[in-house]
């Protein structure tokens, strides 16, 4: 593999900027002083109560003291879930890139902002805050020279890298709106997201009266003129032809005028009429770019998420509220302290990467790790070798990755020094007991705080987590537990009634707005209302079910469409999965409900076995016994199918709706599968399912 041109190109460019110093800084702000977030004084319970009962009294001073403002806001919030009007820090103006870069450069320009853990094993590149600011300014000037203005949309199709982060911040600096598309989507999926950006706001798009020039403008939005990409990407030792994918996509996107192409490898790619060599253009620009002053409710970025039906939803996140919430949750959930090295291994193409690789850590002045590779390249020790070498203090990953690593010997963890770790985090889906115990006992040596976090693309940041809490407060395995500041959960029954007290399960809703939440679905506010506020008027419906203990702790039971009604018993599929996953031979399971003539619904379990699992029939028999003993006999899956892999999104979530369609004979209409990591897994499962039916006469 050729040496990285980003390592020699952009990093060389950064090195060439040494000595520029304060020339790259924005003019000092005269109102407000930025610092690491500090919640109002008082105990945890007192602060939680204040944020719930008097949101303005909690969030107002926090926003004033934490963020760097051009113009102070006059109204802390104006929100109404029934109409879908959500606004925070109205009248205020600021620039997100200044909050993430300039303020730290003024105080400590040579502190490290990013550690880029490249795909090549044992390598890293360190980027200081000054270098990142200067690169951001050069890229911002390049965008402006190529016709990108405030309010324009810019598509970013790049693998995890400092330049991708700079592209996001460059858009924020000039007031453009970035749409980061995961660098693994097909050309058609990329084109769909670019072209969706071109749709005008519908007449139902909710205009906030206090921000007439914000994202609620009734005028059609500016068109997407520019795509930023790499010649190629690297992941897990494989080359990804990013430029080729972009070339195919832009054939379907007539308004794209320029494709800015940076180089991740030395390999040459075809450069057409739209293509511009990004590093060369950036070298012509000054490392200074005046930041655009943006309204608090102006759009910062769009990020797409898929549902079980319909096209991907372009969720709109805005400036001040999102940034404040990402920074606050980053600090308090993970116990971030100045000087820590924060390691979130999510891709920046997902909301976890936006909030906990880029915006939250950089607003706090942290050192954030950019992880380009995979957890098993070149071997199963990749994460932990990186922890040892970079001295990572917080590690934030997914249950999918942890279950994958469970297949390997513990020696792959224990051979590396993990003494720097203080907090471990899990994100993406409820973590099962075996993975939780392994993470806590093996990775964390039973000494690290382990936070199982619940949140969504729509929420902008973590909403329920074991921390923050009172000092020494208990952490229960596999449970998100405690609502964060300003998050007020309620559980609803099937009739829409609020469930009181503990030891109850229901639909998880949130009863009041918080600063980090999405404001709408781009171009379709009615769809936003229908998706999140129609089922339970006056409440935000998360789509998830939850259980609340007698102590008031919350445990996520899975998506509401993953709840099975077996002979009148409502049962979350996650509960069955958790019971089966405790078996030492089973790293992964997925359970779905299917129609049953007598029971109404029955459970169908898909299981993945470890390589040394032994006789599969014996394991299946043991699994049935485990479910019967841990839950009840009625919970035992009627059907159990052994498969090699489960269908997953690129962010690691199991796509249970696809399994449901296979079992119910609707495999010919799988719906939106643009987020699937590897579509060939469907063929594998269909073949295994057909063989299973032929052998056992399984009910469809």
Number of C-alpha atoms within 10 A of each C-alpha: 11 8 12 17 17 21 17 16 18 23 19 12 19 20 13 12 17 11 8 14 15 14 13 22 23 17 12 12 15 10 14 16 13 19 16 18 21 12 17 16 8 10 12 17 12 12 18 22 16 19 21 21 14 12 20 18 14 21 25 17 13 17 25 19 18 22 29 27 27 18 18 18 20 11 15 23 20 16 16 14 18 14 12 22 16 21 25 27 25 21 16 22 22 23 25 31 27 28 24 27 27 26 24 24 23 15 10 14 20 13 19 20 28 27 23 20 22 20 21 18 16 12 12 20 16 18 22 20 27 28 29 24 30 28 30 31 30 25 29 32 24 22 26 17 12 15 12 24 17 16 21 20 26 27 26 26 24 29 27 27 24 24 25 22 21 22 26 28 30 30 31 27 26 26 27 27 29 25 25 28 22 22 24 22 18 17 18 17 19 27 21 16 23 29 19 18 23 18 15 17 21 15 13 12 22 21 18 20 13 13 18 13 15 19 26 21 16 17 12 12 17 18 20 27 23 25 25 24 27 29 25 24 24 21 17 16 15 11 12 17 16 23 26 15 22 22 17 15 20 23 13 16 18 10 15 19 16 19 26 22 24 24 24 25 21 16 13 9 14 9 14 9 8 15 18 17 15 20 21 14 16 21 18 11 17 18 24 20 23 15 22 19 19 26 25 28 29 23 23 27 22 26 24 22 16 15 13 15 9 9 16 21 21 23 22 23 30 28 24 30 25 27 26 26 26 26 25 24 25 25 20 17 22 23 16 21 15 11 12 19 26 29 29 27 25 24 22 28 24 18 24 26 18 24 26 26 28 27 27 26 29 24 28 27 28 28 25 28 30 27 26 21 24 17 19 15 16 14 14 21 22 19 23 22 20 22 22 17 14 18 19 24 24 24 22 22 19 21 23 22 15 20 21 16 22 21 18 16 11 15 11 16 20 15 12 18 16 21 16 17 24 19 22 22 23 27 22 19 22 23 25 25 18 23 25 23 18 18 22 20 13 14 21 21 14 13 13 20 19 28 28 30 28 25 19 19 19 21 21 26 29 25 25 27 28 26 25 20 19 10 9 6 10 11 18 14 19 23 25 25 27 23 22 24 25 24 19 20 23 20 24 21 13 8 7 13 12 15 15 11 12 14 13 17 22 21 26 26 25 18 19 18 24 27 29 24 22 23 24 28 24 25 25 20 19 18 17 21 19 10 16 20 21 17 15 18 14 17 21 24 23 20 15 17 23 24 21 22 15 11 10 15 20 27 24 26 24 19 19 17 16 20 22 23 19 20 13 10 13 12 20 25 25 23 21 26 21 23 21 31 24 18 16 14 21 22 23 27 24 22 27 27 27 21 17 15 8 9 13 14 19 23 25 22 23 24 25 19 21 17 11 8 13 11 8 13 11 10 17 19 11 14 24 19 15 20 21 17 13 15 14 12 13 16 24 23 20 16 18 20 18 18 18 14 16 23 24 20 17 19 20 19 18 20 17 22 18 23 26 19 17 20 21 14 10 12 16 8 10 16 15 16 19 19 22 20 17 14 14 10 17 18 11 15 21 16 13 16 20 15 13 16 14 10 9 10 10 16 14 13
